[in-house]
Amino acid sequence: MSEEIKNQTAEQAVEVEETQEPVKETKKEKKQTAKLEEKIAQLEEEAAKQDDRYKRILAEYDNFRKRTQKEKESTYQDAQLATVAAFLPVLDNLERGAALETADEGVKLILKQFREILTKYHVESCAEEGQAFDPNFHNAVLHEEGEGTGETVIAQVLQKGYTMNGRLIRAAMVKTTD
């Protein structure tokens, strides 16, 4: 029975609350409410600024990480190119020596081995006679008037040029013709 009384009392309390009119705010409470709403708006604006700042810093860091990775790879490739470039004069001399009639079989074998190593590391020659002249890969030191076809081609390779993975190590010195 006591539970029925409690339930009835609770129901009556709810009915009383529903029938009562809301209490009007005083001027002081209105000012406090306005100040709190202003403070909330200010804090929301500050939070938005902090979120924007966080996103910008995160993007900067990501760009920095990518740029550093590219620089690291580039430094490694530059070191490889410089190393191969240092050996190219030796290759030139071996080729000259192997081209002689009196060339020893040992020199030819060393040249073959040297070329195999360069091929393994994707080092390729970038100039052949009859090939179209490309100023990005060829250095024309001599020019000869030809038939006037309009296209400049390589007439003679004076010094071979080389690329490694598509990057120029040394430009070829060539004689061109029209």
C-alpha positions in Angstrom: 0.0 0.0 0.0 2.7 2.4 0.8 3.9 2.0 -2.8 0.6 3.1 -4.1 0.8 6.2 -2.0 4.3 6.9 -3.3 3.1 6.4 -6.9 0.1 8.7 -6.4 2.3 11.3 -4.8 4.8 11.2 -7.7 1.9 11.5 -10.2 0.5 14.5 -8.3 3.9 16.1 -8.3 4.2 15.7 -12.0 0.7 17.2 -12.5 1.6 20.1 -10.4 4.8 20.8 -12.3 2.9 20.6 -15.6 0.3 23.1 -14.5 2.7 25.6 -13.2 3.8 28.4 -15.5 7.5 28.8 -16.2 9.2 31.2 -13.9 10.3 34.5 -15.6 13.9 35.3 -15.6 15.1 38.4 -13.8 17.3 41.0 -15.5 20.3 39.7 -13.6 19.7 36.2 -14.8 19.2 37.4 -18.4 22.6 39.2 -18.2 24.3 36.1 -16.8 22.7 34.0 -19.6 23.8 36.4 -22.2 27.3 36.5 -20.8 27.4 32.7 -20.7 26.1 32.4 -24.3 28.8 35.0 -25.4 31.5 33.0 -23.6 30.3 29.7 -25.3 30.4 31.4 -28.7 33.9 32.7 -27.9 35.1 29.3 -26.8 33.6 27.6 -29.9 35.4 30.2 -32.1 38.7 29.5 -30.2 38.2 25.8 -30.5 37.6 26.2 -34.3 40.8 28.2 -34.6 42.8 25.6 -32.6 41.3 22.8 -34.8 42.3 24.8 -38.0 45.8 25.3 -36.5 46.2 21.6 -35.7 45.2 20.6 -39.2 47.7 23.1 -40.7 50.5 21.8 -38.6 49.6 18.2 -39.4 49.7 19.1 -43.2 53.0 20.9 -42.8 54.5 17.9 -41.0 53.2 15.5 -43.7 54.7 17.8 -46.4 58.0 18.0 -44.5 58.1 14.2 -44.2 57.5 13.7 -47.9 60.1 16.4 -48.9 62.7 14.8 -46.6 62.1 11.4 -48.1 62.5 12.8 -51.6 65.7 14.6 -50.6 67.0 11.4 -49.1 66.4 9.4 -52.2 67.8 12.2 -54.4 71.0 12.4 -52.3 71.5 8.6 -52.7 70.9 8.9 -56.5 73.2 11.9 -56.8 76.0 9.9 -55.0 75.5 7.0 -57.3 75.7 9.3 -60.4 78.8 11.0 -59.1 80.5 7.6 -58.4 79.7 6.3 -61.9 80.9 9.6 -63.4 84.2 9.2 -61.7 84.7 5.8 -63.5 83.7 7.0 -67.0 87.2 8.2 -67.9 88.5 4.7 -67.1 85.8 3.2 -69.3 86.8 5.5 -72.1 90.4 4.5 -71.8 89.6 0.8 -71.7 87.5 1.2 -74.9 90.3 3.0 -76.6 92.8 0.3 -75.5 90.5 -2.5 -76.6 90.0 -0.9 -80.1 93.7 -1.1 -80.8 95.0 -4.0 -83.0 97.6 -4.8 -80.4 95.0 -5.0 -77.6 95.5 -7.8 -75.2 92.7 -10.3 -74.5 92.8 -9.3 -70.8 92.0 -5.7 -71.6 89.0 -6.9 -73.7 87.8 -9.1 -70.8 88.1 -6.3 -68.3 86.1 -4.0 -70.6 83.4 -6.6 -71.0 83.2 -7.0 -67.2 83.1 -3.3 -66.7 80.2 -2.9 -69.2 78.3 -5.8 -67.5 78.6 -4.0 -64.2 77.4 -0.7 -65.7 74.4 -2.5 -67.3 73.6 -4.1 -64.0 73.2 -0.6 -62.5 71.2 0.6 -65.5 73.9 2.8 -67.0 73.3 3.2 -70.7 75.0 5.0 -73.5 72.9 8.0 -74.9 74.4 8.7 -78.3 74.7 6.8 -81.5 75.5 7.9 -85.1 72.3 8.7 -87.1 70.3 9.4 -83.9 68.4 12.7 -83.7 70.3 15.4 -81.8 68.8 16.1 -78.4 70.4 19.1 -76.5 69.3 17.5 -73.2 71.7 14.5 -73.8 74.1 15.7 -76.4 76.7 18.4 -76.6 77.4 19.5 -80.2 81.1 20.5 -80.5 81.2 20.4 -84.3 78.6 21.0 -87.0 78.7 20.1 -90.6 76.3 21.2 -93.3 74.6 18.2 -94.9 71.8 17.5 -97.3 69.5 20.0 -95.7 66.8 17.7 -94.5 66.0 20.1 -91.7 66.5 17.6 -88.9 69.8 17.7 -87.0 71.3 14.3 -86.5 74.5 12.9 -85.0 77.2 12.4 -87.6 79.9 11.2 -85.3 80.2 10.5 -81.5 83.4 12.0 -80.2 82.9 11.0 -76.6 80.0 8.8 -75.4 77.4 10.1 -73.0 75.8 8.1 -70.3 72.5 8.0 -68.4 71.6 6.1 -65.3 67.9 5.4 -64.7 67.0 8.1 -67.1 69.2 10.7 -65.5 72.1 12.2 -67.4 75.5 11.4 -66.0 77.6 12.8 -68.8 76.4 14.5 -72.0 77.8 13.0 -75.2 80.2 15.2 -77.3 79.1 14.8 -80.9 79.5 16.2 -84.4 76.1 17.0 -86.0 74.8 17.4 -89.5 71.6 18.7 -91.1 
